[in-house]
């Protein structure tokens, strides 16, 4: 399976995750919701490791990189939640979706050969996602000042790029399953520390738990898919294709929730998947 395919699997999983967010974000404490999602993802991941007999010791360097990736993953998640809590989507989504530029730039610095046309395909993917996301936001209400919202979104983008780059480096040194386990445990431990230090609620509410568990399983599939690309050629393209999760969220809302898709949005989808198709060649 190619890195690009693994990234698309992650995109579908995170797209489903974001569809579910619509049902829980307004009535559930965000930190408690995120903790439940991470714990559900941990449960899923441990199940996979039991089935695959994936409890393989990590070297010191791989463990360190995996733990650092957990810090970046938590930063990405908190930035995403903070940005979308302030909104609007048309401002937040394009900034977060720009993280593939950082991923490909890092891969280039590490010696990957990325042509001008491949860079063009990456930019086309980001532009397509941004167009679809921006046109999906029809809200007209007043929003908080944009500066902090952009800051949170940029932090999220940096967090995602760092998560994928560092965790894939760890996966190159060892096996992807224990690397993902350490990444997730580090994120959970840090989040627990923040929640306890700020005396925030731990329980999201019984009604939200089933949906949050589904979100956690989807998140588990997504993170495992991107990290698993670490040992494959062109691993950076897993991060690139995973960035279309925002676009897929909107398409799934059209397919299952009967939300409207305009012609310019479909054009954005076409541009995005043309870019992905070129990278797959």
VOBA-1610 file (N, C-alpha, C; in pm, whole numbers, padded with zeros to 5 digits, always signed):
BEGIN
Unk+00085-00119+00000Unk+00000+00000+00000Unk+00089+00125+00000Unk+00059+00224-00084Unk+00143+00342-00096Unk+00115+00442+00015Unk+00209+00535+00034Unk+00191+00640+00134Unk+00070+00726+00100Unk+00049+00752-00028Unk-00065+00833-00070Unk-00197+00766-00032Unk-00206+00634-00052Unk-00327+00560-00017Unk-00351+00561+00134Unk-00245+00542+00211Unk-00259+00547+00356Unk-00308+00685+00401Unk-00259+00790+00336Unk-00305+00924+00368Unk-00453+00944+00337Unk-00500+00886+00227Unk-00642+00896+00192Unk-00729+00820+00292Unk-00680+00705+00339Unk-00753+00632+00445Unk-00766+00721+00569Unk-00655+00788+00604Unk-00657+00880+00719Unk-00755+00993+00693Unk-00760+01044+00571Unk-00849+01155+00540Unk-00995+01115+00556Unk-01032+00996+00509Unk-01170+00949+00526Unk-01203+00931+00673Unk-01107+00877+00750Unk-01132+00855+00893Unk-01149+00988+00965Unk-01060+01083+00937Unk-01072+01214+01002Unk-01194+01292+00951Unk-01233+01268+00825Unk-01355+01330+00776Unk-01477+01283+00852Unk-01485+01151+00877Unk-01593+01097+00959Unk-01587+01155+01100Unk-01467+01165+01154Unk-01446+01223+01287Unk-01506+01363+01294Unk-01481+01445+01190Unk-01529+01583+01192Unk-01680+01592+01172Unk-01737+01496+01099Unk-01884+01491+01089Unk-01944+01471+01227Unk-01884+01383+01305Unk-01935+01355+01440Unk-01920+01476+01531Unk-01816+01556+01509Unk-01794+01674+01593Unk-01917+01765+01592Unk-01988+01767+01481Unk-02105+01854+01470Unk-02210+01821+01575Unk-02213+01696+01620Unk-02316+01653+01714Unk-02275+01674+01860Unk-02146+01688+01885Unk-02103+01692+02025Unk-02036+01823+02066Unk-01989+01902+01971Unk-01904+02016+02006Unk-01977+02126+02081Unk-02107+02138+02059Unk-02180+02248+02120Unk-02223+02221+02263Unk-02234+02094+02302Unk-02288+02060+02433Unk-02191+01982+02521Unk-02069+01964+02475Unk-01973+01880+02547Unk-01848+01961+02580Unk-01796+01952+02703Unk-01668+02018+02735Unk-01558+01970+02641Unk-01491+02064+02575Unk-01401+02028+02468Unk-01283+01942+02516Unk-01225+01978+02629Unk-01111+01900+02679Unk-01152+01758+02715Unk-01269+01745+02779Unk-01319+01612+02815Unk-01350+01532+02689Unk-01405+01599+02588Unk-01435+01530+02462Unk-01306+01481+02396Unk-01204+01567+02391Unk-01077+01529+02330Unk-01013+01414+02405Unk-01018+01418+02538Unk-00960+01309+02617Unk-01031+01178+02589Unk-01163+01180+02581Unk-01239+01057+02552Unk-01205+01003+02414Unk-01192+01092+02317Unk-01155+01050+02181Unk-01017+00984+02182Unk-00922+01045+02251Unk-00787+00989+02256Unk-00784+00854+02327Unk-00863+00840+02434Unk-00868+00712+02506Unk-00935+00604+02422Unk-01040+00640+02350Unk-01104+00543+02261Unk-01009+00500+02150Unk-00934+00597+02096Unk-00833+00563+01996Unk-00725+00473+02051Unk-00688+00496+02178Unk-00590+00409+02243Unk-00642+00267+02256Unk-00768+00253+02294Unk-00829+00120+02306Unk-00828+00046+02172Unk-00865+00119+02067Unk-00862+00060+01932Unk-00721+00017+01896Unk-00625+00104+01924Unk-00487+00075+01885Unk-00431-00044+01961Unk-00462-00054+02089Unk-00416-00168+02167Unk-00476-00298+02113Unk-00602-00292+02070Unk-00663-00410+02009Unk-00590-00454+01884Unk-00552-00357+01800Unk-00477-00389+01679Unk-00342-00451+01714Unk-00277-00395+01816Unk-00146-00447+01855Unk-00156-00590+01908Unk-00264-00622+01980Unk-00282-00759+02029Unk-00300-00855+01912Unk-00383-00816+01816Unk-00409-00902+01699Unk-00283-00920+01616Unk-00207-00812+01597Unk-00088-00816+01512Unk+00038-00856+01588Unk+00026-00883+01719Unk+00142-00913+01803Unk+00247-00803+01785Unk+00199-00679+01803Unk+00283-00563+01771Unk+00356-00503+01888Unk+00366-00572+02001Unk+00437-00518+02117Unk+00587-00542+02100Unk+00648-00452+02024Unk+00790-00463+01990Unk+00865-00351+02061Unk+00974-00382+02131Unk+01049-00277+02202Unk+01102-00171+02105Unk+01101-00046+02152Unk+01155+00065+02074Unk+01295+00099+02122Unk+01377+00145+02030Unk+01507+00199+02069Unk+01484+00331+02143Unk+01587+00378+02213Unk+01575+00503+02286Unk+01541+00620+02196Unk+01604+00626+02080Unk+01580+00737+01987Unk+01438+00731+01932Unk+01392+00612+01894Unk+01257+00598+01840Unk+01153+00635+01946Unk+01176+00592+02070Unk+01085+00626+02179Unk+01079+00778+02198Unk+01194+00842+02196Unk+01199+00987+02214Unk+01125+01060+02104Unk+01148+01019+01979Unk+01077+01083+01867Unk+00926+01059+01877Unk+00886+00939+01914Unk+00744+00907+01924Unk+00677+00991+02032Unk+00744+01007+02147Unk+00690+01089+02255Unk+00680+01236+02213Unk+00781+01285+02142Unk+00778+01423+02093Unk+00664+01441+01994Unk+00639+01340+01910Unk+00526+01346+01818Unk+00394+01357+01893Unk+00385+01292+02010Unk+00265+01303+02092Unk+00240+01445+02138Unk+00348+01516+02174Unk+00335+01657+02211Unk+00281+01738+02093Unk+00336+01715+01975Unk+00290+01788+01857Unk+00145+01753+01823Unk+00107+01626+01843Unk-00030+01584+01813Unk-00128+01653+01906Unk-00092+01667+02033Unk-00179+01737+02127Unk-00188+01885+02090Unk-00075+01946+02055Unk-00076+02086+02012Unk-00167+02104+01890Unk-00156+02012+01794Unk-00239+02020+01673Unk-00387+02011+01709Unk-00422+01918+01797Unk-00562+01897+01834Unk-00617+02017+01910Unk-00540+02068+02005Unk-00586+02184+02082Unk-00599+02307+01992Unk-00505+02324+01901Unk-00514+02436+01807Unk-00637+02425+01718Unk-00664+02303+01671Unk-00781+02281+01585Unk-00910+02311+01659Unk-00923+02257+01781Unk-01044+02282+01859Unk-01059+02430+01891Unk-00947+02493+01929Unk-00953+02635+01964Unk-00989+02722+01845Unk-00933+02688+01727Unk-00962+02767+01608Unk-01107+02752+01566Unk-01157+02628+01562Unk-01294+02607+01518Unk-01396+02655+01620Unk-01356+02662+01746Unk-01446+02717+01848Unk-01470+02866+01824Unk-01366+02935+01772Unk-01378+03077+01743Unk-01434+03100+01603Unk-01392+03016+01507Unk-01439+03024+01370Unk-01390+03149+01301Unk-01439+03174+01178Unk-01527+03090+01099Unk-01450+02986+01017Unk-01524+02890+00962Unk-01462+02781+00885Unk-01383+02836+00766Unk-01438+02937+00698Unk-01372+02989+00578Unk-01235+03048+00609Unk-01212+03085+00735Unk-01083+03138+00776Unk-00993+03028+00831Unk-01049+02938+00910Unk-00971+02838+00983Unk-00924+02725+00891Unk-01017+02669+00814Unk-00985+02548+00738Unk-00869+02565+00640Unk-00864+02673+00561Unk-00751+02686+00468Unk-00616+02694+00539Unk-00611+02758+00657Unk-00484+02768+00730Unk-00440+02630+00779Unk-00532+02555+00839Unk-00497+02422+00889Unk-00460+02329+00773Unk-00532+02342+00663Unk-00506+02254+00547Unk-00374+02281+00480Unk-00303+02386+00522Unk-00175+02419+00459Unk-00059+02336+00512Unk-00084+02250+00612Unk+00028+02177+00672Unk+00106+02087+00575Unk+00047+02039+00463Unk+00129+01960+00371Unk+00249+02036+00315Unk+00240+02169+00305Unk+00356+02246+00257Unk+00473+02227+00352Unk+00444+02231+00482Unk+00550+02209+00581Unk+00602+02066+00574Unk+00513+01969+00553Unk+00554+01829+00546Unk+00646+01804+00427Unk+00609+01858+00311Unk+00691+01837+00192Unk+00822+01915+00202Unk+00817+02035+00260Unk+00939+02113+00278Unk+01037+02038+00368Unk+00987+01977+00476Unk+01072+01900+00566Unk+01132+01779+00494Unk+01048+01712+00415Unk+01099+01597+00339Unk+01208+01639+00242Unk+01192+01756+00182Unk+01293+01807+00090Unk+01424+01834+00163Unk+01415+01891+00283Unk+01534+01917+00363Unk+01605+01787+00401Unk+01528+01680+00415Unk+01587+01549+00451Unk+01638+01474+00328Unk+01627+01536+00210Unk+01686+01476+00091Unk+01588+01419-00009Unk+01458+01430+00016Unk+01359+01378-00079Unk+01362+01462-00207Unk+01344+01396-00319Unk+01345+01462-00449Unk+01202+01500-00486Unk+01168+01628-00475Unk+01033+01677-00506Unk+01044+01774-00622Unk+00982+01739-00734Unk+00992+01821-00854Unk+00899+01942-00845Unk+00917+02036-00938Unk+00832+02155-00943Unk+00686+02116-00969Unk+00664+02016-01054Unk+00528+01972-01082Unk+00463+01908-00959Unk+00542+01835-00882Unk+00489+01775-00758Unk+00454+01884-00657Unk+00538+01986-00648Unk+00505+02100-00563Unk+00375+02166-00611Unk+00360+02177-00743Unk+00237+02234-00797Unk+00115+02151-00761Unk+00130+02018-00762Unk+00019+01931-00724Unk-00018+01949-00577Unk+00084+01966-00492Unk+00059+01988-00349Unk-00018+02118-00329Unk+00024+02224-00398Unk-00045+02353-00387Unk-00187+02343-00439Unk-00207+02268-00549Unk-00342+02250-00604Unk-00433+02180-00504Unk-00381+02081-00435Unk-00460+02009-00334Unk-00503+02105-00224Unk-00409+02185-00175Unk-00441+02280-00067Unk-00543+02383-00114Unk-00526+02434-00237Unk-00620+02534-00290Unk-00759+02474-00306Unk-00766+02349-00355Unk-00895+02284-00374Unk-00967+02265-00242Unk-00895+02217-00141Unk-00954+02199-00009Unk-01001+02333+00046Unk-00920+02436+00029Unk-00953+02568+00083Unk-01078+02625+00019Unk-01090+02608-00112Unk-01209+02658-00182Unk-01335+02589-00131Unk-01330+02457-00121Unk-01448+02383-00074Unk-01484+02423+00068Unk-01384+02434+00154Unk-01410+02468+00294Unk-01463+02611+00307Unk-01402+02704+00235Unk-01443+02843+00247Unk-01586+02864+00198Unk-01623+02798+00089Unk-01758+02815+00034Unk-01864+02740+00113Unk-01820+02650+00203Unk-01918+02577+00284Unk-01967+02659+00402Unk-01894+02766+00436Unk-01926+02848+00553Unk-02014+02964+00510Unk-02141+02957+00546Unk-02236+03063+00509Unk-02277+03146+00630Unk-02206+03129+00743Unk-02241+03202+00865Unk-02218+03351+00846Unk-02308+03430+00901Unk-02300+03575+00889Unk-02288+03644+01025Unk-02290+03565+01135Unk-02285+03627+01267Unk-02146+03683+01295Unk-02140+03771+01396Unk-02015+03830+01438Unk-01921+03723+01493Unk-01793+03736+01462Unk-01694+03640+01511Unk-01587+03717+01588Unk-01514+03648+01677Unk-01407+03715+01752Unk-01300+03768+01658Unk-01211+03854+01708Unk-01102+03907+01625Unk-01025+03795+01556Unk-00984+03821+01431Unk-00927+03715+01349Unk-00785+03676+01390Unk-00711+03767+01451Unk-00570+03740+01478Unk-00547+03615+01559Unk-00620+03601+01670Unk-00601+03483+01755Unk-00651+03357+01686Unk-00759+03369+01608Unk-00812+03254+01536Unk-00708+03201+01436Unk-00647+03292+01362Unk-00543+03252+01266Unk-00425+03191+01339Unk-00392+03248+01455Unk-00280+03194+01534Unk-00307+03050+01575Unk-00427+03023+01628Unk-00462+02888+01667Unk-00458+02792+01548Unk-00511+02836+01435Unk-00512+02751+01316Unk-00370+02723+01268Unk-00283+02826+01271Unk-00144+02807+01229Unk-00071+02711+01323Unk-00099+02724+01454Unk-00040+02632+01551Unk-00084+02489+01522Unk-00212+02472+01486Unk-00263+02339+01453Unk-00192+02283+01330Unk-00173+02366+01227Unk-00105+02321+01106Unk+00039+02278+01137Unk+00109+02358+01217Unk+00246+02324+01255Unk+00246+02195+01336Unk+00146+02181+01424Unk+00136+02061+01506Unk+00116+01935+01423Unk+00027+01941+01324Unk+00005+01825+01239Unk+00130+01792+01158Unk+00192+01894+01099Unk+00314+01868+01021Unk+00422+01807+01109Unk+00438+01860+01230Unk+00538+01804+01321Unk+00506+01663+01364Unk+00378+01638+01392Unk+00335+01502+01431Unk+00375+01401+01326Unk+00340+01430+01201Unk+00361+01333+01095Unk+00511+01316+01063Unk+00583+01428+01059Unk+00725+01418+01025Unk+00803+01343+01133Unk+00778+01376+01260Unk+00856+01316+01369Unk+00816+01170+01392Unk+00685+01142+01387Unk+00642+01004+01408Unk+00688+00914+01293Unk+00692+00966+01171Unk+00742+00885+01060Unk+00892+00860+01072Unk+00966+00957+01127Unk+01108+00933+01154Unk+01125+00821+01256Unk+01039+00820+01360Unk+01044+00713+01459Unk+01009+00579+01396Unk+00909+00578+01307Unk+00867+00454+01241Unk+00976+00398+01151Unk+01060+00486+01094Unk+01171+00440+01013Unk+01272+00362+01097Unk+01282+00396+01226Unk+01379+00331+01315Unk+01325+00203+01377Unk+01191+00189+01381Unk+01131+00076+01450Unk+01004+00036+01377Unk+00908-00019+01452Unk+00781-00062+01396Unk+00677+00047+01422Unk+00584+00065+01327Unk+00490+00176+01338Unk+00390+00159+01453Unk+00353+00035+01489Unk+00251+00016+01593Unk+00298+00065+01730Unk+00415+00024+01780Unk+00459+00079+01909Unk+00488+00229+01904Unk+00532+00277+01789Unk+00555+00422+01775Unk+00424+00498+01794Unk+00318+00453+01727Unk+00188+00519+01740Unk+00136+00508+01882Unk+00161+00394+01948Unk+00117+00377+02087Unk+00183+00481+02177Unk+00314+00498+02165Unk+00384+00595+02249Unk+00336+00737+02217Unk+00315+00767+02091Unk+00265+00900+02052Unk+00132+00929+02118Unk+00043+00831+02113Unk-00090+00851+02172Unk-00083+00860+02324Unk-00003+00775+02387Unk+00011+00781+02533Unk+00068+00914+02579Unk+00165+00965+02505Unk+00224+01095+02540Unk+00119+01206+02531Unk+00038+01204+02425Unk-00066+01306+02410Unk-00168+01296+02523Unk-00207+01174+02559Unk-00305+01155+02667Unk-00248+01202+02801Unk-00125+01165+02830Unk-00063+01206+02955Unk-00053+01357+02969Unk-00013+01424+02862Unk-00002+01570+02865Unk-00139+01635+02880Unk-00239+01582+02808Unk-00373+01638+02818Unk-00431+01619+02957Unk-00409+01503+03016Unk-00454+01479+03153Unk-00391+01580+03248Unk-00263+01607+03230Unk-00196+01705+03314Unk-00258+01843+03303Unk-00292+01883+03179Unk-00354+02014+03158Unk-00492+02020+03223Unk-00571+01914+03204Unk-00707+01912+03259Unk-00704+01918+03411Unk-00615+01841+03474Unk-00606+01840+03619Unk-00552+01973+03672Unk-00455+02029+03601Unk-00397+02156+03647Unk-00499+02270+03640Unk-00583+02268+03538Unk-00684+02374+03522Unk-00817+02340+03587Unk-00824+02219+03649Unk-00945+02173+03718Unk-01066+02174+03625Unk-01045+02120+03506Unk-01151+02110+03407Unk-01223+01977+03421Unk-01347+01966+03372Unk-01420+01839+03384Unk-01355+01729+03301Unk-01356+01607+03356Unk-01303+01490+03286Unk-01412+01414+03212Unk-01535+01421+03258Unk-01644+01341+03203Unk-01723+01423+03101Unk-01735+01374+02977Unk-01804+01451+02874Unk-01956+01442+02879Unk-02008+01350+02960Unk-02153+01327+02962Unk-02188+01197+02892Unk-02281+01122+02953Unk-02314+00989+02901Unk-02363+00993+02757Unk-02442+01093+02722Unk-02501+01098+02587Unk-02394+01111+02480Unk-02283+01177+02512Unk-02179+01201+02411Unk-02083+01085+02395Unk-02076+00995+02493Unk-01972+00891+02493Unk-01977+00801+02369Unk-02093+00750+02326Unk-02092+00661+02208Unk-02035+00730+02083Unk-02074+00855+02060Unk-02023+00927+01944Unk-01874+00953+01958Unk-01831+00990+02078Unk-01689+01016+02101Unk-01606+00889+02082Unk-01660+00775+02119Unk-01588+00648+02098Unk-01572+00620+01948Unk-01677+00644+01872Unk-01665+00628+01726Unk-01560+00722+01669Unk-01561+00846+01719Unk-01460+00942+01676Unk-01321+00892+01711Unk-01307+00832+01830Unk-01177+00781+01872Unk-01127+00668+01785Unk-01217+00577+01747Unk-01177+00468+01658Unk-01132+00523+01523Unk-01206+00623+01472Unk-01168+00685+01345Unk-01033+00754+01356Unk-01012+00824+01468Unk-00885+00892+01492Unk-00772+00790+01503Unk-00800+00676+01565Unk-00699+00571+01576Unk-00657+00518+01441Unk-00755+00495+01354Unk-00725+00448+01218Unk-00642+00552+01143Unk-00681+00679+01156Unk-00615+00785+01081Unk-00469+00802+01123Unk-00445+00815+01253Unk-00308+00837+01299Unk-00220+00717+01267Unk-00272+00597+01284Unk-00195+00477+01255Unk-00161+00471+01105Unk-00253+00513+01020Unk-00229+00510+00876Unk-00115+00604+00837Unk-00116+00726+00890Unk-00013+00823+00852Unk+00123+00781+00907Unk+00127+00734+01031Unk+00255+00690+01089Unk+00309+00568+01014Unk+00220+00478+00971Unk+00262+00357+00901Unk+00331+00387+00769Unk+00309+00505+00715Unk+00372+00542+00588Unk+00519+00575+00605Unk+00567+00582+00731Unk+00703+00626+00757Unk+00810+00544+00687Unk+00788+00417+00669Unk+00889+00334+00606Unk+00871+00316+00456Unk+00775+00389+00397Unk+00745+00375+00255Unk+00808+00487+00173Unk+00826+00466+00042Unk+00875+00574-00043Unk+00778+00693-00042Unk+00832+00813-00050Unk+00751+00936-00053Unk+00653+00941+00064Unk+00704+00914+00184Unk+00618+00911+00303Unk+00546+01043+00325Unk+00607+01154+00279Unk+00546+01285+00301Unk+00410+01299+00233Unk+00384+01216+00131Unk+00256+01229+00061Unk+00139+01171+00140Unk+00170+01093+00245Unk+00062+01052+00335Unk+00005+01175+00406Unk+00094+01265+00449Unk+00048+01390+00511Unk-00027+01476+00411Unk+00021+01480+00287Unk-00044+01561+00184Unk-00187+01513+00160Unk-00205+01384+00135Unk-00339+01334+00102Unk-00430+01332+00225Unk-00372+01319+00346Unk-00457+01322+00465Unk-00518+01460+00487Unk-00458+01564+00427Unk-00508+01700+00449Unk-00643+01725+00385Unk-00691+01633+00302Unk-00820+01655+00237Unk-00936+01613+00328Unk-00908+01584+00457Unk-01017+01540+00544Unk-01125+01646+00558Unk-01087+01775+00552Unk-01188+01881+00560Unk-01281+01879+00441Unk-01224+01855+00323Unk-01305+01845+00202Unk-01398+01725+00211Unk-01347+01612+00257Unk-01429+01491+00265Unk-01540+01505+00369Unk-01514+01583+00474Unk-01621+01610+00571Unk-01740+01675+00503Unk-01711+01773+00418Unk-01818+01846+00349Unk-01888+01757+00247Unk-01811+01675+00175Unk-01872+01583+00078Unk-01960+01480+00148Unk-01913+01429+00264Unk-01994+01333+00338Unk-02120+01398+00394Unk-02109+01525+00433Unk-02229+01597+00478Unk-02329+01611+00363Unk-02278+01630+00241Unk-02366+01635+00123Unk-02430+01499+00099Unk-02350+01391+00113Unk-02400+01258+00080Unk-02497+01205+00186Unk-02467+01228+00314Unk-02545+01165+00421Unk-02640+01260+00494Unk-02602+01388+00498Unk-02687+01485+00569Unk-02763+01576+00474Unk-02747+01551+00344Unk-02818+01626+00241Unk-02785+01775+00243Unk-02663+01810+00285Unk-02622+01948+00280Unk-02583+01984+00136Unk-02602+02109+00100Unk-02587+02152-00038Unk-02439+02166-00077Unk-02406+02123-00200Unk-02274+02144-00259Unk-02292+02228-00385Unk-02217+02337-00396Unk-02229+02425-00512Unk-02132+02382-00622Unk-02153+02436-00741Unk-02066+02404-00854Unk-01921+02443-00828Unk-01892+02562-00772Unk-01752+02594-00740Unk-01690+02497-00640Unk-01770+02446-00546Unk-01717+02347-00452Unk-01680+02218-00523Unk-01765+02174-00616Unk-01732+02054-00693Unk-01606+02077-00777Unk-01588+02200-00827Unk-01467+02232-00901Unk-01345+02222-00810Unk-01359+02269-00685Unk-01250+02256-00588Unk-01217+02110-00562Unk-01319+02025-00552Unk-01296+01881-00535Unk-01218+01824-00652Unk-01258+01866-00774Unk-01191+01815-00894Unk-01043+01855-00895Unk-01014+01981-00860Unk-00875+02027-00855Unk-00795+01946-00753Unk-00856+01925-00636Unk-00788+01850-00530Unk-00752+01709-00576Unk-00847+01638-00632Unk-00821+01499-00667Unk-00739+01486-00795Unk-00737+01590-00878Unk-00640+01591-00989Unk-00499+01599-00934Unk-00480+01684-00832Unk-00348+01693-00769Unk-00306+01561-00706Unk-00399+01495-00636Unk-00369+01366-00575Unk-00339+01262-00683Unk-00417+01266-00791Unk-00395+01173-00901Unk-00257+01190-00963Unk-00212+01314-00975Unk-00078+01335-01031Unk+00030+01279-00939Unk+00016+01303-00809Unk+00115+01250-00715Unk+00118+01098-00715Unk+00004+01037-00750Unk-00002+00891-00750Unk+00065+00829-00872Unk+00097+00910-00972Unk+00156+00856-01094Unk+00298+00803-01070
//
